[in-house]
């Protein structure tokens, strides 16, 4: 084994302690961690929002400034993966699974005033529909991808161009120099590893519940703990095979399959829901996104505090808490790309894809809801069923629902696979050529933690884990803001060197 001391032993110890804490009294643990998360969101909403705006402007500036010409790995380095495979891996690891669930549930929730409406827009009105689509795209567009982009460029540059480890600590080299190899660096990597593991375990546990809901909806098989655990075992087994095969034979292959199947499902939904309405919707939703971009980015004097904190600020904290995982993975597969290429692929392209995806799925859902068609007309009941309730009123329901379940499960595998590689790299001191058995260990651990928490502590234990992961978004926000300063200085010097 190739573990880094003291990052691995401290990380492992803290994982065990947190699991024990979450299982001794799941309800109390959930209440305490949710209270911490709520406190950070309520008191530092301004910091999360300010940081999100800074990251977008910073990334857009790097795309157009001369520093964007800097190539990760040096002037002669060339990309390891084709453009399609590269983009597929970025998207699958970044937020593919989230789009499967929230592309329907989120706009319908806003439109029907399930938990407040964006900017207090009138529910169940054309204006409310525009606000719902604008806000949904806002949450999945430029801002989250800018967060990932900052981390990816920083880690990629300092690792591939300056020979530092492929871990979060390397991004602080311009600010603290060789002290990144000391306890400050250890602490940063430990928090990054914990946030990644907790986020993956939570997503797998909650996702198993959601996939089980879809299977029950489609086949009538009871949504029991046994079915949920079987899903975790199945996903974990495929993840182990993918991790064993490495990036080329594992996550790259699965990401390509995922993106192809997702494109097929999206095209079908767009055509079945009316191709003319779909094309018009793309234009309308793009305008709505632009119209609501600045008002939703503002945190001063907001009248929609419940919605604002419950959705936007929570999302920003969640994206930031996931940024070490996604950022490191993006850096890992982006060697040979210029900063401009990377940020364009990570920032602009996913935003355009998000608009198209949300228009197909969210647009159809809002049409059904506004027309009083199906259960979505009454708002969101079970979030995990929203996608299937929308597909129920389109042709070939059984086929499309089965495809949606398959996509959800494979997206989970790609996230768990890429996340296991990242945790392994962090706890191995930034090495990417660790033994296969070590990568398998982390993949197994994610599944084991999810299964234990789900079977013993239930949803309360998973909520505690999720709240703990989101709470790390607060210190990471400060970390990323500091990171941008050192990154710009280093890129500027590298371009004019």
N, C-alpha and C positions, 0 to 999 in steps of 0.2 A: 504494500500500500504506500501511497505517496501523499501523506497528510502534512499540512503546514502547522507547525507549533508556534504560537498557542491558539491559532484561529480555530482549528478543528476541535480540540478538546473542550474549549470554552463554549463553542457553538453547540456541540453535542450535549453538554451538561445543561445549558439553558433550555434546549429543546425538551429534554426529559423533565426538567422542573416545571416548565410551562404546561406540559401535557398533564402532569400530576395535578397541578393547580386547576386546570380546566375540568378534570374528571372528579376531583374530590367533591365539589359542589358546583355543577355546571351552571345552575341558575344564578348563583351568586357571582361566579366568575364572569358570566356573560354580562350581568348587570354592572359589575365594576369596570370591565373593559369598555363596554358601551358608554359608560359615564366618562371615561377618559377620552374616548373618541369624540364624544359630544362636546366636552370642554375644549378640546383643541380646535374643533370646527367652529364653535361659537365665539371663541376669543381670538382666533387667528384667521378668521375668514378673509380679512384684508390681506394677510401675508400670502395665503394660498392664491388669491385672485391676482394680486400684484405680480407674484412670481410667474404665474401662468402667462400673463401678458408679456412680461420681460422675456420669457423663453421664446415666444412666438416671434417677437421683434428681433431677438438675437439671431435666431435661426434664419429668418428671412434676410437679415443683413449679411450673414455669412454666405448665403447663396449668391448675392450680387457683388460682394466685396472681393478684392484680389485674393484674400486669404482662402476663398473657396476653391482656389486652384490647387491647394496643397493635397497631395495624394497620400492616403494612409498606407504606410509601408515604404515610402520613398518614391522618387520620380520614376524609377524603372519597374516598380511593382505592378503586376497585372491582376485583375479580379480572378478569384478562385472559382466562382460560380457564374453561370449564365444569368442574364438579366431577369429572365422569367423565374428561374428557380430562386434567385436572390430575393426578388420581390415577394414571391410566394412564402418564403420563410419569414420575411419581415412581418408580413400581414398575419400569418398564422400564429406566430409567437406573440405579436403585439396585442391583438384584440379580436381575432376571428371568432372565438367562442362567444364573446359578449354580444357581437352583432347578431348572432343566431337567435338570441333570446330577446334582446332589448329593441331590436328594429321594429317589432310589433308592439311589445308591451309599453315601451316608453312613450311614443307619441299618443297612444290611446289613453295612457294614464294622465297625460297633460290635458288632452282634449276633453276628457270626462271629469276632470278635477278630482282624481283619485287621491292625490296628496298635494293639493295646491296647483296653481297654474303659473307658468312663467310670466313674470311681470304683471301678474293679476289679470291676464287676458280672460275675456269672457268665455266660459266653458261652452262647448257644443255650438259654436258659431264659426263662420268662415274665418273670422279674425283669430279665434282660438285655435283653429286648425293650422293656420299659418305660423302662429307662435309655437305650437307643438312641434311642427317639423323643423322650424328654425332652431329651437332649443335643443332638439334631439341631435341634429347635425352639429351644433355647437359643442355638445358634450363628447362627440366622437370625431371631430374634425381637427383643425389646426392645433389647438391647445394641447391635447394629450400627446399627439405625435411630436410636437416641439419638445415636450418634456423628455420623451425617449431620445429624440435627436441630439439634444445637448449632451446627455450621458454617453450616447454611442460615439459621437465625435471625440469627446474628451478622452474616453478610455481607448478608443482606437488609435488616436494620435500618440498619446503618451506610451502606449504599449508597443505599437508597431514602428513608430518613428524614433522613439527614445529608448526602447529596450526595457521598459518597465513591465511589471507583471500585469496580466489581463484581469485586473480586479479594480474595484472602485477607488481604492486608495491611490492609485497611480494618477488620478485626475487632480490630486492636490500637490503634485510635485512642484509646480511653479510657486506655490505659496509657502510650503514648509520644507521643501528640498528633501534631503535624504532621511528626514524624520518620518517620511511615509513608511519606512521599513520598521519603524518602532511601534510603540503602543498606540499612538494616534491612528496609524494605519491599520493596526490589528482591530481596534474598536470599530472603525468604519466598515471593515470587511465582515466582522461578526454581525453587526446590525444588518448589513446587506444580505448575508446568508440567511439570517433569521426571517427577515421580511419576505425573502423569496420563498423559503420553505413554507412559512405560514400561509402565504398567499396561494401557493400551489395546492397545499393540503386542503385549505378551505374551499377553493374552487372545485377540486375533485369531489369533496364530500357533498357540497351543495349541488354540484352538477349531477352527481349520481341521483340525488333526489329529483332533480328536474328531468333527467333522462328517463327515470322510472315513471314519472308522471306522463311523459309522452308515450311510452310503451303501453301504459295502462289505457290511455286515451285511444290508442290505435288498435290494440289487441284485446283489451279487457282483462289482461293479466293483472292481478291485484298489486298495488304499489306498496309492497311490504319492505321491511328492513332487509329480508333475505334477498330480494331483487336488487335493492340498492347496493348491498355488499357484493353481489354477483357482478354488477356493473363495475364497481371499483376493482375487483379482481381481474375482470376482463380487460379493462383499460390498462391496468398495471402490467399485465402480461404482454400486451402489445407494446407498451412503453419499454419494457425490458428488452424485447427483441429489437426495437428501434434503437435504443441506446447502445446495445451490443454491436449493431451494424455500423454505428458512427453517423456523422452528419450526412455523408453522401448517400449511404444505403438506408438511412433512417429518416431523420427529420426532413431532409430535402425531398425524398421520395413521397413521404406522407403529405408534405406541404403542397407539392405539385398536384397530387390527387385531390386534396382538399379544395384547392382553388378552382380546379376544373369542375368538380361536382358542384361547388358553390355557384359558379358561373352558370351552369346548366339550370340549377334551381331558380336563380334570379331571373334568367331569361324567360323561363316558363311562367313564373309569377307575373312578370311584366306583360307578357303576351296575353295570359289568361285574364288579367285584370283590365285589359284594354290598352293596346300599344299606343294609341293616340293620347289617351289620358296619361300614360307613363311618360311620353316625350314632353308633354306640356308640364307634367309634374316636375321633371328635372329642372326646367327653366324657372318654374314658380318657386321651387324649394331652394334653388341657388339664390334667387332674389331674397327669399325669406331669411336665409342664412346671413347674407350680407346686411340685411336690414336690422337683424337682431344681434349681430356680432358685437357691436360696441355697447348697446344697452345691457346685454347679458354679461359683458366683461367688466362692467362697473360694479363696485361693491358699496358705493357711498349712497346713503339715503334710499336703500331698497325697501319697498313696501311688501315684497313677497318673501319675507324672511323664512317662513316655514319651508316653502319650496326651494328657496335659494340655498339654505343650509342642508336640507335633506337631499338635494340632488347635485347642484353644481359644486359646492364646496366639498361635499363627500366625494364626488368623482375626482376632483383635483387631488385630494389627499390620497385616494386610491391609486390614481395614475402615478403619482410621485413615489408612493411606497413600492410600486412595481418597477420603477425606472431602473434600479440597479440590475434586476433580472433581464428585462427586455433590452436595456441599453448595452449590457455586456454581450448579450447574444447577437444583437445587431452589429456591434463592433467585430465580434468573432467572425461573422460571415461577410464582412464588408472590406476586408483587406484588399488593397489594390484599387479601391474606388476613391475618387476625389471627394473632398468635403462637400463640394457643390452637388456632385452626383448623389451622395448619401442623403443629404438633407432634402434634395428634390424628391427622391424616392420615398423618404420617410415622412415628409411633410405635405407636399403638394399632391402626389399621386393618391395616397390613402384618403385624403380629404375628398378628392373627386370621386373615388370609388365609393366612399361613404354616402355621398349625395345620391349616387345612382342606386345603391343598395337600399338606403332608407326610403327612397322614392318608390321602389318596387314593393317592398314589404310594408313599410309604414303607411305609404299612400293607399295601398289596398285596404289596410286595416282601418284607416280613417274613413274611407268610402263606405265600408261595411258598417262602421259604428254610426256614422252620420245618417245612413240609410235605414237604421234600425234592424240590420241584418245580424243574426246570431248573437252569441253571448257578449261579444265585444261592445255591442250597443249599450250595455249596462255598465261599462267600465271594466277594470281589471280585477278578476277574482284571484285565480292562481296564476302568477306571473309565468310559471313554467309551461302553462298550457296555451298562452296567447298565440304563439306561432301556429300551433296546430288548430286552434279555433279559427284562425284566418284561413288556413289552407283547406279547412273543412268545406268552405263555400266556393272553392275553385274546383275545376275538373281534376280527375285522377288523384283524389285525396289520399287514398291508401299508398300510392306510389310516392307522392311528394312528401307525405308525412314520414314514411320509412326512410326516404333520402335525407330528410331533415334530422332524424334521429342518428343516422349514420354520420352525418356531418358533425353533429354535436360531439359524438364519441371520438371521432378522429381528430377534431380540434382539441379535445382534451388531451389526447395522446401527444400531439405536437407541442402543446404547452408544457406538459409534464416532461417530455423528452428534452426540449430546449432548456427548461428550468433545471433539470437534473445536471445537465452539462455545465450550466452556469454555477450552481452550488458546488459542484465538484471542482471547477476551476478556482473558485474563491477559496475553498478550504484546502486546496493544494498549492496555494501561493501564486496563483495565476497561470499554472501550467495547463496546457491543452492536450498533452500527450500522456495523460494518466492511464493506469491499467484499466481494462474494461471492467474488471470486477469492482473497481472503485465507483465507476459511473453507475453500475447496476445497483450498488449499495444505496446510493442516494435515490434512485428511482424506486427501489423497494420501500425505502423509508417514507417517501411521500404517500404511497398507497397504504402502508401500515398505519401511519398517523391518521389518515382520513378514516380508515375502517374502524380504528379503535375509538376515535372521538364520536363517530356516527353511531356505533353500536352501544357504547357505554354512556356517553354524555348527550347524544342526540343533537338536535339543532342548536341547543343552548351552547354546547361546547364548541361547535363550529362557529357560531356567532362570536364567541369570546375570541377565538383564534383570528377571525376576520377583523374584529375591532382592534385587536392587538396589532395586526399588520397595518391597518389604516392609520393607527396612531403614530406609527413610525414615519408617516408622511410629513409630520411637523418638523422633526429635526432634519430630515432629508431635504426639505424645502430650503432651509438655511444652507445646507451643504451644497445644493445645486446652484444657488445664487452665487456663492463664493466661487464655485467651480467655473462659472462663466467668465469671471475676471481673469483667472489664470489661463484659461483656454484661449481667450482672444489674444492675450500677450504672446503666448507660445506660437499660435498660428501666424500672427503678424510677423514675428521674428523669423519663422520658418520660410515664409514666402519671400522675404527680402534678404534671406541669408545668401 
